[in-house]
């Protein structure tokens, strides 16, 4: 798509492995689709992106969802009586090495005093909730401050000064109110003011871009001075992500902040 910023495309089980290896914000390029970085890692003995999900009865799950205050009730499968629990006990196993088990105390120690923010739609929301629950289960007696608000929510693990933020924005670019109604502005990203000053930013977007008719959240799409009732969604997506990439280039210091851009999640209505 011609983005100038070298984003990190990754799978959630691997994000934290890479973060635990490095906390400074240098630019890297992880391309899962063609495995460029994966081939380089394979030369060093471990390709994190090539592997499979395996049953891990001894280590998983990391937490009981019904005992975690950060999970939305609609995502708490156990609370509503889902009978099978085996889906909670799978771990990612690279073909050429073993990943360390998640250690919340170690994680908090390495990210002490840091600010981590997820930005995006339901995929980011679920991962923010899951990480917060994983950390809480590791340090159950740690003092926390929890604020749930739209669009910005956060959990502070006060004993370590680590803050986990979630900023809900399904499109990354803004939906604004104009005289014609709700407008998806492909060139506007005012919401980015809340993303500044983070040590780690994890972005995602896509699912909601495909919604049409009554399920879409806008009445019109703005592209510069032009206003459209609709446009090719891949074109709109390209323009919106270009606006996002320009925001990153103009507002993020890679020596301070590490940036991930995640891939696309399957729909979760069924």
Buried (B, 14 or more C-beta within 10 A) or exposed (E): EEBEBBBBBBBBBBBBBBBBEEEEBEEBEBBBEEBEBBEEBBEEEBBBBBBEEEEBEEEBBBBEBEEBEBBEEEBBBBEEEEEEEEEBBBBBBBEBBEBEEBBBEEBBEBBEEBBBBBBBBBBBBBBBBBBBBBBBBBBEEBEBEEEEEEEBBBBBBEEBEBBBBBBBBBBBBBBEEEEEEEBBBBBBBEBBEBBEEBBBBBBBBBBBBEEEEEEBEBBBBBBEEEBBEEBEBEEBBBBBBBBBBBBBEEBBEBEEBBBBBBEEBEEEEE
